[in-house]
């Protein structure tokens, strides 16, 4: 069973649209939407939720006003500015470390489990989708990503699926790291812009740091031939294979508005295109196996 | 005045709006400071090309255990108390996982032997410079560092030298976006007229409401999708401050790292109008 994570560094390069396109082509897969604080894959996969789970992770401090003497030792010690002078806990700053509860001379602070969002196991026409919604402003996005991935892997093993395809988030911080570690292949979606190349280099460096082989896909490639050339040159210099190029086409938006994958929306052109991209991915996975 | 530019969805045009708005305000002599809070993947420097005149390494304190005074398995209080599993007991010794450490200080507070000292974990750098008549402050997170928040806080602290600040925020609604939005006087949410754009906008709206921030929306790439965003804003009574039309020329200018207000006719006026609409929206919030 192989895990493929789709990343980009820069937001908006087309990860989710490409995941949906690949899902229309790939056999035997479980989908995981690990962009937990801005999840969109469900909008084109129309999942039917089978099970829903509360994501309880970390803790939040709560001050018991009856026991509080107002000494403000908690406010003084907190390193995150999470206690106001009333004193009152500011949930959006509280990291749940427990220092305030530990130092409180009156045991007036309780650390309570934190409900940070939900995760779901759903059926879609492409296979099982494991997805989540992090409550806006909540902590522990990295742990929610890990939860989603672990469930997707467990389900894939249970059902004998060959692939887990992960829709990742932009950036290079902890949710991306949680999507990347232990993956068999990272498909990096770039677009021909100076910003995207800058960001691609950083996410590529991150993938190398975690020993995950990469493949680059240039989306909206005809937006700028010169910038596409720069990306391809970077790939050649860095030894990163290129899975293909996708032209800048309004059908990507039209498919999304229609709630379909671009392969479903324009099968004649996009079916073969995504088929070729998938073949590049399989070849890359095969190479990794040989290397081991 | 501190204006945070956020979104929910990545790639809607936060940086585009931040740098072009900052450039227009600088031209008007308002001397804005642009803080690039997207420390994981900063891009404002691509468009503004500042001369970085200062660069400061930013670190996070992480525990360093003095094995000579540590009581090890006979105590293990730090290991048991740490909420982040940054300390473990291995072969009778306390070992640390610096990248899991949040720097809360509970281990040091709890240690009965005074065996917890401090060392540093490298988070990245904060840099600042000048360009286009404005001060640019940005952060570049170390690749491999999981936590953006401490570096974002440093960037904002460093940028807090001007009366008018534009904060270019990272995408999403998790801690990096929260840390970037906190303390803003107004949040400008940038979206695009698509299904993903609308969905993620609703999450960003939930976030700014949770944070109690006055906000308005700029619709970028208007015309590339449908009218679902406008219908949503209308229904929710959320001010639409600007509708910036999609054009291939704008996309290509942006692709090349050019400021739209310099590259294309009409853009300077469009951004000036956006600023006026934003000021009006903020004034209305203050009086209501």
Interface residues (C-beta under 8 A of the other chain):
Chain A: X9 X10 X11 X12 X13 X16 X36 X37 X38 X40 X43 X44 X58 X59 X77 X79 X80 X92 X93 X95 X96 X97 X98 X99 X102 X103 X134 X136 X137 X138 X139 X141 X142 X169 X170 X171 X172 X173 X174 X175 X176 X177 X191 X192 X193 X194 X195 X198 X199 X202 X203 X205 X206 X209 X223 X224 X227 X250 X253 X256 X257 X259
Chain B: X8 X9 X10 X11 X12 X15 X38 X40 X41 X43 X46 X81 X83 X84 X102 X103 X104 X105 X106 X109 X110 X141 X143 X144 X145 X146 X147 X148 X170 X171 X172 X173 X174 X175 X176 X177 X178 X182 X194 X195 X196 X199 X200 X203 X204 X206 X207 X210 X211 X224 X225 X226 X251 X252 X254 X255 X256 X257
